[in-house]
Amino acid sequence: MKTHDFYYDLPEELIAQVPIKERTASRLLVLDKNTGETEDRHFSDLPEYLHKGDVLVINNTRVIPARLLGSRADTGSPVELLLLKRIDDNHWETLARPGKKIREGRKMVFIKDVLEAECEQVLDNGNRIIRFDYDGIWEEILDKAGTVPLPPYIHEKLDDPERYQTVYNKDPGSAAAPTAGLHFTKELLQSLKDSGIEIAELTLHVGLGTFRPVKEDDIMNHEMHSEWYDFPKEASDIVRKARAEGRRIISVGTTSTRTLEAVAKDDPEMMPHSGYTQIFIYPGFEFKCVDSLITNFHLPESTLIMLVSALAGREHVLEAYKHAVENRYRFFSFGDAMFITDLHYAKKR
């Protein structure tokens, strides 16, 4: 299967630069995963497609201020680090700019005498292992020194940083938001609970590898990034009981999907588990847990559009994306949403 098989034309003006005022006012394209049939709705209409006993699985990660701007200790020239993965209290795997200037042994200053760093290792993929020296509580220092990194296709300044967080975020650690969850409000979640929808929370810390393009012509040669996840007992109990009773598991976002399917792949019983996953989901993948998916519109030729194509079929997805472009849907992180499901079942009353 070729990377170009997942290409579609997207006018640049359809890339959403800012979030809309009301989270639930975004548009919702409902896609039947079996037939390719679509319906144009709004996210506030989502409850019409859900049933008592359905399980929504959400990713409660919180985006950290992972972008650090500083200077080289020797020359004072600017440097930028993007925190990807915490190794221990002092070490992080990072992206570094300018890469050629941040070699092993290079020292950097972010807040003098408060947050300083040294490059200890340059990895084969170009990432750096950075040792941070800091005086105080790491999370508090990071809040002062860092900013939340927005995706590279967003060029506007975000007035309210909390709009790049889900309303249910709890566990800091992501470099990017699980954007399918940005459409929910606390009020909508409570109304779903009141109507008998169960909510299961897991954590997957989203890495910037999410935005890494697939450079290989053959998708099988693409190396997936690694992300840390936690599938706790509370979520395990809810999901296992629902599956045993034949109830729907509806994943909110590709990150929740990757977590659920990574757990199911290693343990069909889906007991509590945590660790790192590099699971790559593309057409031909056999889903063992997820029945339906709430997601945003993804970049052409990305691993994310490959994942949704695995659930709904490449032809159905590309046709739905064509429909979204023609009808001026908003794309990517601050854009509109899709609900991929079995429409016949979802509309039963």
GURO-904188 format. One record per atom (N, C-alpha, C): residue in three letters; x, y, z. Coordinates in steps of 0.05 Angstrom, whole numbers, padded with zeros to 5 digits, always signed. Layout:
BEGIN
AlaXYZ
...
END
This chain:
BEGIN
Met+00017-00024+00000
Met+00000+00000+00000
Met+00018+00025+00000
Lys+00012+00044-00017
Lys+00028+00068-00021
Lys+00018+00091-00005
Thr+00037+00108+00004
Thr+00030+00132+00019
Thr+00012+00150+00003
His+00017+00152-00023
His+00001+00170-00040
His-00028+00161-00042
Asp-00034+00136-00035
Asp-00061+00126-00035
Asp-00079+00142-00015
Phe-00066+00156+00003
Phe-00081+00171+00024
Phe-00079+00201+00020
Tyr-00074+00209-00005
Tyr-00072+00238-00011
Tyr-00100+00249-00018
Tyr-00105+00273-00011
Tyr-00128+00288-00021
Tyr-00121+00318-00023
Asp-00135+00332-00040
Asp-00130+00361-00044
Asp-00144+00376-00022
Leu-00129+00394-00009
Leu-00141+00411+00012
Leu-00134+00440+00008
Pro-00153+00457+00003
Pro-00147+00486+00001
Pro-00137+00496+00028
Glu-00116+00512+00027
Glu-00103+00521+00052
Glu-00123+00537+00069
Glu-00142+00551+00057
Glu-00160+00567+00073
Glu-00179+00551+00090
Leu-00180+00524+00085
Leu-00197+00507+00102
Leu-00183+00497+00127
Ile-00158+00503+00130
Ile-00143+00495+00154
Ile-00150+00515+00176
Ala-00165+00506+00197
Ala-00174+00523+00218
Ala-00150+00535+00234
Gln-00150+00561+00237
Gln-00128+00574+00251
Gln-00135+00580+00280
Val-00160+00583+00286
Val-00169+00589+00313
Val-00193+00572+00319
Pro-00198+00566+00345
Pro-00222+00550+00352
Pro-00247+00568+00349
Ile-00270+00556+00343
Ile-00294+00571+00343
Ile-00303+00577+00372
Lys-00321+00596+00375
Lys-00328+00606+00402
Lys-00339+00585+00420
Glu-00358+00570+00410
Glu-00371+00549+00426
Glu-00361+00521+00416
Arg-00350+00506+00435
Arg-00338+00480+00427
Arg-00358+00462+00412
Thr-00382+00460+00422
Thr-00401+00441+00410
Thr-00414+00452+00384
Ala-00407+00477+00377
Ala-00419+00488+00352
Ala-00404+00480+00327
Ser-00383+00465+00330
Ser-00368+00455+00307
Ser-00386+00436+00291
Arg-00380+00434+00265
Arg-00396+00416+00248
Arg-00388+00387+00253
Leu-00406+00369+00247
Leu-00401+00340+00251
Leu-00409+00325+00226
Leu-00390+00312+00213
Leu-00396+00296+00190
Leu-00398+00267+00200
Val-00422+00256+00198
Val-00427+00228+00207
Val-00422+00210+00183
Leu-00405+00190+00186
Leu-00397+00172+00164
Leu-00404+00143+00172
Asp-00420+00130+00155
Asp-00425+00102+00159
Asp-00401+00086+00150
Lys-00389+00072+00168
Lys-00365+00057+00162
Lys-00369+00033+00143
Asn-00394+00025+00141
Asn-00400+00002+00124
Asn-00408+00010+00095
Thr-00422+00032+00092
Thr-00433+00039+00066
Thr-00421+00064+00054
Gly-00408+00081+00071
Gly-00398+00107+00062
Gly-00418+00129+00062
Glu-00443+00123+00070
Glu-00464+00144+00072
Glu-00455+00165+00092
Thr-00462+00190+00086
Thr-00455+00212+00104
Thr-00479+00229+00111
Glu-00477+00242+00134
Glu-00497+00261+00142
Glu-00483+00286+00153
Asp-00493+00310+00146
Asp-00481+00335+00155
Asp-00496+00345+00180
Arg-00482+00346+00203
Arg-00495+00354+00228
Arg-00477+00374+00242
His-00483+00379+00268
His-00466+00395+00285
His-00459+00377+00309
Phe-00437+00384+00323
Phe-00428+00367+00344
Phe-00449+00365+00367
Ser-00464+00386+00370
Ser-00485+00385+00391
Ser-00506+00364+00385
Asp-00507+00354+00360
Asp-00526+00333+00352
Asp-00516+00305+00359
Leu-00491+00303+00369
Leu-00479+00277+00374
Leu-00497+00258+00391
Pro-00510+00268+00412
Pro-00527+00250+00429
Pro-00548+00235+00413
Glu-00557+00246+00390
Glu-00577+00232+00375
Glu-00567+00206+00363
Tyr-00541+00202+00362
Tyr-00530+00178+00350
Tyr-00519+00159+00372
Leu-00523+00166+00397
Leu-00513+00149+00419
Leu-00537+00136+00434
His-00531+00113+00446
His-00551+00098+00460
His-00543+00093+00489
Lys-00563+00089+00506
Lys-00557+00081+00534
Lys-00540+00056+00534
Gly-00519+00056+00549
Gly-00501+00033+00551
Gly-00476+00036+00534
Asp-00476+00055+00514
Asp-00452+00060+00499
Asp-00430+00070+00517
Val-00405+00064+00510
Val-00382+00073+00526
Val-00365+00092+00509
Leu-00362+00116+00519
Leu-00344+00135+00507
Leu-00317+00133+00521
Val-00296+00129+00505
Val-00269+00127+00517
Val-00253+00152+00511
Ile-00245+00167+00531
Ile-00232+00193+00527
Ile-00203+00192+00538
Asn-00187+00209+00526
Asn-00158+00211+00534
Asn-00155+00236+00551
Asn-00149+00232+00577
Asn-00149+00255+00595
Asn-00121+00268+00598
Thr-00104+00264+00579
Thr-00078+00277+00580
Thr-00080+00307+00579
Arg-00060+00321+00589
Arg-00059+00350+00588
Arg-00033+00358+00573
Val-00036+00378+00555
Val-00013+00388+00540
Val+00004+00404+00559
Ile+00030+00399+00559
Ile+00048+00414+00576
Ile+00061+00437+00560
Pro+00073+00457+00573
Pro+00087+00478+00559
Pro+00114+00468+00548
Ala+00112+00452+00527
Ala+00134+00436+00518
Ala+00154+00451+00500
Arg+00148+00476+00493
Arg+00165+00492+00475
Arg+00182+00511+00493
Leu+00208+00506+00491
Leu+00227+00522+00507
Leu+00244+00539+00489
Leu+00244+00565+00493
Leu+00262+00584+00478
Leu+00284+00594+00497
Gly+00309+00590+00488
Gly+00331+00599+00504
Gly+00354+00608+00487
Ser+00378+00605+00497
Ser+00402+00613+00483
Ser+00425+00595+00489
Arg+00444+00594+00471
Arg+00469+00579+00476
Arg+00485+00593+00497
Ala+00496+00578+00515
Ala+00511+00589+00537
Ala+00537+00603+00528
Asp+00548+00594+00506
Asp+00574+00605+00497
Asp+00571+00629+00479
Thr+00551+00630+00462
Thr+00549+00652+00442
Thr+00524+00669+00447
Gly+00505+00659+00461
Gly+00480+00675+00465
Gly+00460+00673+00442
Ser+00467+00657+00422
Ser+00449+00654+00399
Ser+00425+00638+00407
Pro+00402+00643+00394
Pro+00377+00630+00403
Pro+00376+00600+00397
Val+00363+00586+00415
Val+00358+00557+00411
Val+00329+00551+00419
Glu+00318+00530+00408
Glu+00291+00521+00415
Glu+00291+00491+00419
Leu+00277+00483+00441
Leu+00274+00455+00447
Leu+00244+00449+00448
Leu+00236+00426+00438
Leu+00209+00415+00441
Leu+00210+00389+00456
Leu+00199+00389+00480
Leu+00200+00365+00497
Leu+00182+00343+00486
Leu+00193+00320+00481
Leu+00178+00297+00470
Leu+00172+00276+00490
Lys+00192+00267+00505
Lys+00189+00244+00523
Lys+00207+00247+00547
Arg+00195+00245+00571
Arg+00210+00247+00595
Arg+00223+00220+00602
Ile+00249+00221+00606
Ile+00264+00196+00611
Ile+00267+00192+00641
Asp+00274+00213+00656
Asp+00275+00213+00685
Asp+00272+00241+00694
Asp+00278+00247+00720
Asp+00274+00274+00731
Asp+00289+00295+00716
Asn+00312+00289+00704
Asn+00329+00309+00692
Asn+00332+00307+00662
His+00324+00284+00650
His+00330+00279+00622
His+00304+00277+00605
Trp+00305+00290+00582
Trp+00283+00290+00563
Trp+00294+00284+00535
Glu+00278+00269+00519
Glu+00283+00268+00491
Glu+00269+00291+00478
Thr+00283+00306+00461
Thr+00272+00331+00450
Thr+00278+00333+00420
Leu+00263+00351+00407
Leu+00270+00362+00382
Leu+00286+00388+00387
Ala+00306+00393+00372
Ala+00323+00417+00377
Ala+00327+00433+00352
Arg+00326+00459+00354
Arg+00332+00478+00332
Arg+00350+00500+00342
Pro+00370+00508+00326
Pro+00378+00495+00301
Pro+00394+00470+00307
Gly+00386+00448+00295
Gly+00397+00422+00301
Gly+00428+00421+00298
Lys+00438+00433+00277
Lys+00467+00432+00272
Lys+00483+00445+00294
Lys+00471+00463+00308
Lys+00486+00478+00328
Lys+00484+00465+00356
Ile+00465+00447+00359
Ile+00461+00435+00386
Ile+00473+00407+00385
Arg+00499+00406+00389
Arg+00514+00381+00389
Arg+00519+00372+00417
Glu+00530+00347+00419
Glu+00535+00336+00446
Glu+00555+00354+00461
Gly+00548+00360+00486
Gly+00564+00378+00502
Gly+00555+00407+00501
Arg+00537+00414+00483
Arg+00528+00441+00481
Arg+00510+00449+00505
Lys+00517+00472+00517
Lys+00501+00481+00540
Lys+00483+00503+00532
Met+00460+00504+00545
Met+00439+00524+00539
Met+00427+00536+00564
Val+00417+00560+00562
Val+00405+00574+00584
Val+00377+00582+00576
Phe+00358+00576+00594
Phe+00330+00584+00589
Phe+00321+00605+00610
Ile+00327+00600+00635
Ile+00324+00621+00656
Ile+00350+00619+00672
Lys+00366+00639+00671
Lys+00393+00638+00684
Lys+00391+00631+00714
Asp+00407+00611+00721
Asp+00408+00600+00748
Asp+00383+00586+00758
Val+00363+00584+00739
Val+00338+00570+00746
Val+00334+00546+00729
Leu+00337+00549+00702
Leu+00334+00527+00684
Leu+00356+00529+00662
Glu+00374+00510+00663
Glu+00396+00508+00644
Glu+00398+00479+00635
Ala+00412+00474+00613
Ala+00411+00448+00601
Ala+00437+00442+00585
Glu+00441+00416+00580
Glu+00464+00407+00564
Glu+00455+00384+00546
Cys+00464+00385+00521
Cys+00458+00363+00503
Cys+00477+00340+00509
Glu+00466+00316+00516
Glu+00483+00293+00523
Glu+00486+00273+00500
Gln+00466+00272+00482
Gln+00467+00252+00461
Gln+00450+00261+00437
Val+00461+00256+00413
Val+00446+00260+00389
Val+00437+00233+00379
Leu+00411+00228+00377
Leu+00401+00202+00369
Leu+00401+00199+00338
Asp+00398+00174+00329
Asp+00399+00169+00301
Asp+00377+00183+00285
Asn+00354+00188+00298
Asn+00332+00201+00285
Asn+00334+00232+00286
Gly+00356+00242+00298
Gly+00361+00270+00299
Gly+00351+00283+00325
Asn+00336+00269+00341
Asn+00327+00279+00367
Asn+00351+00281+00386
Arg+00348+00297+00406
Arg+00369+00300+00426
Arg+00361+00291+00454
Ile+00379+00279+00468
Ile+00375+00274+00497
Ile+00387+00297+00512
Ile+00370+00312+00526
Ile+00378+00336+00540
Ile+00377+00332+00570
Arg+00398+00339+00584
Arg+00398+00339+00613
Arg+00391+00368+00623
Phe+00371+00370+00639
Phe+00363+00396+00650
Phe+00373+00399+00679
Asp+00384+00421+00685
Asp+00391+00428+00712
Asp+00373+00451+00721
Tyr+00359+00447+00742
Tyr+00339+00467+00751
Tyr+00338+00468+00781
Asp+00329+00491+00790
Asp+00327+00497+00819
Asp+00298+00501+00826
Gly+00285+00481+00837
Gly+00257+00484+00844
Gly+00240+00460+00835
Ile+00214+00464+00833
Ile+00196+00443+00824
Ile+00193+00444+00794
Trp+00199+00422+00781
Trp+00200+00421+00751
Trp+00175+00433+00738
Glu+00151+00424+00747
Glu+00127+00433+00734
Glu+00123+00463+00737
Glu+00130+00474+00759
Glu+00127+00503+00763
Glu+00147+00518+00746
Ile+00171+00508+00743
Ile+00191+00521+00726
Ile+00183+00519+00697
Leu+00173+00496+00689
Leu+00165+00493+00661
Leu+00142+00512+00654
Asp+00124+00516+00673
Asp+00102+00536+00668
Asp+00113+00564+00663
Lys+00135+00571+00676
Lys+00147+00597+00672
Lys+00163+00599+00647
Ala+00178+00577+00641
Ala+00197+00578+00619
Ala+00186+00570+00592
Gly+00165+00554+00592
Gly+00155+00542+00567
Gly+00129+00553+00558
Thr+00122+00547+00533
Thr+00096+00553+00522
Thr+00085+00528+00509
Val+00058+00527+00506
Val+00045+00504+00493
Val+00051+00505+00463
Pro+00063+00484+00452
Pro+00069+00484+00423
Pro+00044+00478+00406
Leu+00037+00496+00388
Leu+00015+00491+00370
Leu+00026+00476+00345
Pro+00009+00461+00331
Pro+00017+00447+00307
Pro+00029+00466+00286
Pro+00047+00457+00269
Pro+00061+00474+00250
Pro+00042+00488+00230
Tyr+00018+00477+00226
Tyr+00001+00489+00206
Tyr-00017+00511+00218
Ile-00014+00516+00244
Ile-00029+00538+00256
Ile-00010+00562+00259
His-00018+00584+00247
His+00000+00607+00247
His-00011+00631+00264
Glu-00036+00628+00273
Glu-00048+00649+00289
Glu-00041+00645+00319
Lys-00039+00667+00334
Lys-00035+00665+00363
Lys-00060+00657+00376
Leu-00058+00639+00396
Leu-00082+00630+00411
Leu-00086+00648+00435
Asp-00109+00661+00435
Asp-00114+00680+00457
Asp-00117+00666+00484
Asp-00130+00643+00484
Asp-00135+00628+00509
Asp-00122+00601+00506
Pro-00099+00596+00519
Pro-00086+00570+00516
Pro-00103+00546+00524
Glu-00123+00551+00541
Glu-00140+00529+00550
Glu-00157+00518+00528
Arg-00160+00533+00506
Arg-00176+00523+00483
Arg-00161+00501+00468
Tyr-00135+00497+00474
Tyr-00120+00475+00463
Tyr-00117+00453+00483
Gln-00136+00453+00503
Gln-00138+00431+00523
Gln-00166+00421+00522
Thr-00170+00395+00527
Thr-00197+00385+00531
Thr-00207+00394+00558
Val-00234+00394+00562
Val-00245+00403+00587
Val-00241+00381+00609
Tyr-00233+00357+00600
Tyr-00229+00336+00619
Tyr-00200+00328+00623
Asn-00182+00346+00616
Asn-00153+00340+00619
Asn-00146+00338+00649
Lys-00128+00319+00655
Lys-00119+00315+00682
Lys-00089+00310+00685
Asp-00078+00295+00667
Asp-00051+00284+00670
Asp-00032+00297+00651
Pro-00015+00315+00661
Pro+00004+00330+00643
Pro+00024+00311+00631
Gly+00031+00316+00605
Gly+00051+00300+00592
Gly+00052+00301+00562
Ser+00031+00313+00549
Ser+00030+00313+00520
Ser+00044+00338+00508
Ala+00054+00334+00484
Ala+00065+00356+00468
Ala+00044+00366+00448
Ala+00022+00352+00446
Ala+00000+00360+00428
Ala-00026+00351+00440
Ala-00048+00364+00433
Ala-00074+00357+00445
Ala-00087+00334+00430
Pro-00102+00318+00445
Pro-00120+00298+00432
Pro-00144+00312+00421
Thr-00142+00322+00397
Thr-00160+00344+00387
Thr-00189+00335+00384
Ala-00195+00310+00381
Ala-00223+00302+00379
Ala-00239+00310+00404
Gly-00225+00310+00426
Gly-00238+00317+00451
Gly-00243+00347+00455
Leu-00232+00364+00437
Leu-00236+00392+00441
Leu-00265+00401+00436
His-00281+00384+00424
His-00309+00391+00418
His-00328+00388+00441
Phe-00319+00374+00462
Phe-00336+00368+00485
Phe-00336+00391+00505
Thr-00359+00395+00518
Thr-00360+00413+00541
Thr-00367+00396+00565
Lys-00364+00407+00589
Lys-00371+00392+00613
Lys-00401+00387+00613
Glu-00416+00406+00603
Glu-00445+00403+00603
Glu-00454+00380+00584
Leu-00441+00379+00561
Leu-00448+00357+00542
Leu-00441+00330+00554
Leu-00418+00328+00567
Leu-00410+00303+00579
Leu-00429+00295+00601
Gln-00438+00314+00617
Gln-00456+00308+00639
Gln-00483+00299+00628
Ser-00492+00312+00607
Ser-00518+00303+00595
Ser-00516+00275+00584
Leu-00493+00268+00573
Leu-00490+00241+00562
Leu-00490+00221+00585
Lys-00477+00227+00607
Lys-00477+00210+00631
Lys-00505+00206+00641
Asp-00520+00229+00642
Asp-00548+00228+00652
Asp-00566+00210+00635
Ser-00559+00208+00609
Ser-00575+00192+00591
Ser-00566+00163+00590
Gly-00546+00156+00607
Gly-00538+00128+00608
Gly-00513+00121+00592
Ile-00499+00140+00582
Ile-00474+00136+00568
Ile-00452+00134+00589
Glu-00435+00113+00587
Glu-00413+00111+00606
Glu-00388+00124+00594
Ile-00372+00136+00612
Ile-00347+00149+00604
Ile-00324+00134+00617
Ala-00305+00125+00600
Ala-00281+00111+00610
Ala-00257+00129+00603
Glu-00240+00134+00623
Glu-00217+00151+00619
Glu-00191+00135+00618
Leu-00175+00141+00598
Leu-00148+00130+00597
Leu-00129+00153+00591
Thr-00103+00148+00590
Thr-00083+00168+00584
Thr-00064+00159+00563
Leu-00060+00175+00542
Leu-00038+00172+00524
Leu-00026+00199+00519
His+00000+00201+00526
His+00014+00227+00523
His+00022+00230+00493
Val+00010+00249+00480
Val+00013+00252+00451
Val+00040+00265+00445
Gly+00055+00252+00427
Gly+00081+00263+00419
Gly+00079+00279+00393
Leu+00099+00294+00388
Leu+00099+00310+00363
Leu+00103+00292+00338
Gly+00110+00266+00343
Gly+00110+00248+00321
Gly+00084+00245+00307
Thr+00062+00254+00321
Thr+00036+00255+00309
Thr+00036+00271+00283
Phe+00053+00291+00281
Phe+00054+00309+00258
Phe+00076+00301+00238
Arg+00091+00280+00245
Arg+00113+00272+00227
Arg+00102+00261+00201
Pro+00110+00271+00179
Pro+00099+00260+00153
Pro+00110+00232+00148
Val+00095+00217+00133
Val+00104+00191+00124
Val+00120+00195+00099
Lys+00146+00191+00101
Lys+00164+00197+00079
Lys+00170+00172+00061
Glu+00163+00149+00070
Glu+00167+00125+00055
Glu+00145+00122+00034
Asp+00151+00113+00010
Asp+00131+00108-00010
Asp+00113+00085-00002
Asp+00124+00064+00009
Asp+00109+00041+00019
Asp+00104+00045+00049
Ile+00079+00047+00057
Ile+00073+00053+00085
Ile+00084+00032+00104
Met+00089+00008+00095
Met+00100-00013+00112
Met+00128-00007+00121
Asn+00141+00012+00108
Asn+00169+00019+00115
Asn+00170+00042+00135
His+00146+00053+00142
His+00145+00075+00160
His+00149+00066+00189
Glu+00166+00080+00204
Glu+00171+00073+00232
Glu+00154+00092+00249
Met+00136+00080+00265
Met+00118+00096+00282
Met+00133+00106+00306
His+00125+00130+00315
His+00135+00141+00340
His+00124+00126+00364
Ser+00137+00128+00386
Ser+00129+00114+00411
Ser+00116+00134+00430
Glu+00094+00126+00442
Glu+00079+00143+00461
Glu+00072+00127+00486
Trp+00073+00140+00509
Trp+00067+00127+00534
Trp+00037+00128+00540
Tyr+00026+00106+00550
Tyr-00002+00105+00556
Tyr-00007+00091+00582
Asp-00031+00096+00593
Asp-00040+00083+00618
Asp-00069+00075+00614
Phe-00075+00050+00617
Phe-00102+00039+00615
Phe-00109+00029+00643
Pro-00121+00047+00660
Pro-00125+00040+00688
Pro-00147+00021+00693
Lys-00149+00012+00718
Lys-00169-00008+00726
Lys-00197+00002+00721
Glu-00203+00027+00727
Glu-00230+00037+00724
Glu-00239+00035+00694
Ala-00221+00043+00676
Ala-00228+00041+00648
Ala-00230+00012+00639
Ser-00211-00005+00649
Ser-00212-00033+00642
Ser-00238-00046+00650
Asp-00247-00040+00674
Asp-00272-00052+00684
Asp-00296-00044+00667
Ile-00297-00018+00659
Ile-00319-00009+00643
Ile-00319-00022+00615
Val-00295-00022+00603
Val-00293-00032+00575
Val-00298-00062+00574
Arg-00286-00076+00593
Arg-00289-00106+00593
Arg-00319-00114+00597
Lys-00333-00100+00615
Lys-00361-00106+00620
Lys-00378-00100+00595
Ala-00372-00077+00583
Ala-00388-00069+00559
Ala-00383-00089+00536
Arg-00358-00097+00532
Arg-00353-00116+00510
Arg-00366-00143+00515
Ala-00366-00152+00541
Ala-00379-00177+00547
Ala-00409-00176+00542
Glu-00421-00152+00544
Glu-00449-00149+00541
Glu-00457-00140+00513
Gly-00436-00138+00495
Gly-00441-00130+00467
Gly-00448-00101+00463
Arg-00440-00084+00482
Arg-00446-00055+00479
Arg-00424-00041+00463
Arg-00430-00018+00452
Arg-00411-00004+00434
Arg-00389+00009+00450
Ile-00365+00007+00439
Ile-00341+00022+00449
Ile-00336+00044+00429
Ile-00340+00068+00437
Ile-00336+00092+00420
Ile-00311+00107+00429
Ser-00291+00106+00412
Ser-00266+00119+00419
Ser-00267+00149+00412
Val-00259+00166+00430
Val-00257+00194+00425
Val-00228+00200+00417
Gly-00223+00200+00391
Gly-00196+00207+00381
Gly-00179+00183+00373
Thr-00160+00189+00356
Thr-00142+00168+00347
Thr-00123+00159+00370
Thr-00118+00177+00389
Thr-00100+00169+00412
Thr-00114+00148+00429
Ser-00140+00152+00435
Ser-00154+00132+00451
Ser-00156+00106+00436
Thr-00160+00108+00409
Thr-00161+00084+00392
Thr-00135+00069+00393
Arg-00113+00082+00390
Arg-00087+00069+00391
Arg-00082+00055+00418
Thr-00091+00069+00439
Thr-00087+00057+00466
Thr-00104+00031+00469
Leu-00129+00033+00462
Leu-00147+00010+00465
Leu-00138-00013+00448
Glu-00130-00008+00423
Glu-00122-00030+00406
Glu-00095-00041+00413
Ala-00077-00024+00424
Ala-00051-00034+00434
Ala-00055-00053+00457
Val-00073-00046+00475
Val-00079-00063+00498
Val-00092-00089+00488
Ala-00112-00087+00471
Ala-00126-00111+00461
Ala-00107-00129+00446
Lys-00088-00118+00432
Lys-00069-00134+00416
Lys-00052-00152+00434
Asp-00044-00141+00457
Asp-00027-00155+00475
Asp-00042-00172+00495
Asp-00067-00164+00501
Asp-00083-00177+00521
Asp-00113-00176+00514
Pro-00123-00198+00502
Pro-00151-00198+00493
Pro-00171-00194+00516
Glu-00162-00199+00541
Glu-00180-00194+00564
Glu-00181-00165+00572
Met-00162-00149+00561
Met-00160-00120+00566
Met-00159-00113+00596
Met-00140-00125+00609
Met-00135-00119+00637
Met-00120-00093+00639
Pro-00118-00080+00662
Pro-00104-00055+00665
Pro-00075-00058+00656
His-00064-00037+00644
His-00037-00039+00634
His-00027-00011+00628
Ser-00001-00008+00629
Ser+00012+00017+00621
Ser+00039+00011+00607
Gly+00048+00029+00591
Gly+00073+00024+00577
Gly+00075+00042+00552
Tyr+00092+00035+00534
Tyr+00096+00050+00509
Tyr+00084+00034+00486
Thr+00073+00048+00467
Thr+00062+00035+00443
Thr+00072+00048+00418
Gln+00077+00032+00398
Gln+00084+00042+00371
Gln+00065+00029+00351
Ile+00041+00023+00360
Ile+00022+00009+00342
Ile+00016+00026+00318
Phe+00015+00014+00295
Phe+00010+00027+00269
Phe-00015+00015+00258
Ile-00036+00031+00255
Ile-00062+00021+00246
Ile-00068+00032+00218
Tyr-00071+00014+00199
Tyr-00076+00021+00171
Tyr-00095+00000+00159
Pro-00106+00005+00136
Pro-00125-00013+00124
Pro-00115-00042+00124
Gly-00133-00060+00132
Gly-00127-00088+00136
Gly-00124-00095+00165
Phe-00122-00075+00182
Phe-00120-00079+00211
Phe-00147-00090+00221
Glu-00145-00109+00239
Glu-00169-00121+00251
Glu-00174-00109+00278
Phe-00195-00092+00281
Phe-00201-00079+00306
Phe-00212-00100+00326
Lys-00201-00100+00350
Lys-00209-00119+00370
Lys-00226-00106+00392
Cys-00227-00079+00392
Cys-00241-00066+00414
Cys-00260-00043+00404
Val-00249-00026+00388
Val-00263-00001+00380
Val-00285-00007+00359
Asp-00309+00002+00364
Asp-00331-00001+00345
Asp-00336+00025+00329
Ser-00334+00048+00342
Ser-00339+00073+00329
Ser-00318+00093+00338
Leu-00315+00115+00323
Leu-00294+00134+00328
Leu-00303+00163+00323
Ile-00298+00180+00343
Ile-00302+00209+00340
Ile-00274+00220+00335
Thr-00271+00235+00313
Thr-00244+00244+00305
Thr-00246+00270+00290
Asn-00223+00283+00286
Asn-00222+00307+00269
Asn-00214+00299+00241
Phe-00211+00319+00223
Phe-00202+00314+00196
Phe-00171+00316+00196
His-00158+00296+00184
His-00129+00293+00187
His-00113+00301+00161
Leu-00088+00305+00165
Leu-00070+00313+00143
Leu-00069+00292+00121
Pro-00067+00300+00096
Pro-00063+00281+00074
Pro-00038+00264+00079
Glu-00039+00239+00072
Glu-00016+00220+00074
Glu-00005+00217+00102
Ser-00022+00222+00122
Ser-00013+00219+00150
Ser-00021+00192+00161
Thr-00007+00183+00183
Thr-00015+00158+00195
Thr-00043+00159+00207
Leu-00053+00184+00212
Leu-00079+00186+00224
Leu-00101+00181+00204
Ile-00098+00191+00179
Ile-00118+00185+00159
Ile-00116+00156+00151
Met-00093+00143+00154
Met-00091+00115+00150
Met-00107+00099+00171
Leu-00106+00109+00196
Leu-00120+00096+00218
Leu-00150+00098+00213
Val-00161+00121+00206
Val-00190+00123+00202
Val-00198+00107+00178
Ser-00180+00105+00158
Ser-00186+00088+00134
Ser-00187+00059+00141
Ala-00172+00051+00162
Ala-00173+00023+00171
Ala-00201+00016+00182
Leu-00214+00036+00195
Leu-00240+00031+00207
Leu-00263+00033+00187
Ala-00261+00052+00169
Ala-00283+00058+00151
Ala-00278+00051+00122
Gly-00253+00043+00115
Gly-00247+00038+00087
Gly-00236+00063+00073
Arg-00213+00059+00059
Arg-00200+00082+00046
Arg-00218+00097+00027
Glu-00233+00083+00011
Glu-00250+00096-00009
Glu-00272+00112+00005
His-00284+00101+00026
His-00305+00115+00040
His-00294+00141+00053
Val-00270+00138+00065
Val-00258+00161+00079
Val-00251+00183+00059
Leu-00238+00176+00037
Leu-00230+00197+00018
Leu-00254+00210+00005
Glu-00275+00195+00001
Glu-00300+00207-00010
Glu-00312+00225+00010
Ala-00311+00218+00036
Ala-00322+00235+00057
Ala-00305+00261+00059
Tyr-00279+00258+00057
Tyr-00262+00282+00057
Tyr-00267+00300+00034
Lys-00272+00288+00011
Lys-00279+00304-00013
Lys-00305+00320-00008
His-00324+00306+00004
His-00350+00319+00011
His-00345+00342+00031
Ala-00327+00337+00051
Ala-00321+00358+00071
Ala-00308+00382+00058
Val-00290+00378+00039
Val-00277+00400+00025
Val-00297+00416+00009
Glu-00314+00402-00006
Glu-00334+00415-00022
Glu-00354+00431-00006
Asn-00359+00422+00019
Asn-00378+00435+00036
Asn-00365+00453+00057
Arg-00340+00459+00053
Arg-00325+00479+00068
Arg-00324+00473+00098
Tyr-00320+00447+00105
Tyr-00314+00440+00132
Tyr-00287+00452+00140
Arg-00282+00455+00166
Arg-00257+00465+00176
Arg-00239+00441+00184
Phe-00214+00442+00177
Phe-00196+00419+00179
Phe-00175+00422+00202
Phe-00166+00399+00211
Phe-00144+00395+00230
Phe-00152+00403+00258
Ser-00132+00410+00274
Ser-00135+00411+00304
Ser-00158+00428+00314
Phe-00162+00452+00303
Phe-00184+00469+00311
Phe-00208+00467+00292
Gly-00208+00446+00276
Gly-00229+00443+00256
Gly-00253+00428+00266
Asp-00269+00419+00247
Asp-00294+00404+00252
Asp-00288+00375+00258
Ala-00309+00360+00263
Ala-00306+00332+00272
Ala-00320+00312+00254
Met-00313+00287+00256
Met-00327+00265+00243
Met-00335+00245+00265
Phe-00358+00231+00259
Phe-00366+00208+00275
Phe-00368+00185+00256
Ile-00350+00166+00259
Ile-00349+00142+00242
Ile-00362+00119+00257
Thr-00384+00109+00246
Thr-00400+00090+00261
Thr-00416+00072+00242
Asp-00432+00055+00253
Asp-00452+00040+00238
Asp-00478+00057+00240
Leu-00485+00071+00218
Leu-00507+00090+00219
Leu-00534+00075+00224
His-00537+00052+00213
His-00561+00036+00217
His-00566+00031+00247
Tyr-00544+00024+00261
Tyr-00547+00018+00290
Tyr-00550+00044+00305
Ala-00534+00065+00297
Ala-00534+00090+00312
Ala-00562+00104+00312
Lys-00577+00100+00290
Lys-00603+00113+00287
Lys-00626+00097+00297
Lys-00620+00073+00308
Lys-00642+00057+00319
Lys-00653+00071+00344
Arg-00679+00071+00347
Arg-00692+00083+00370
Arg-00715+00064+00379
END
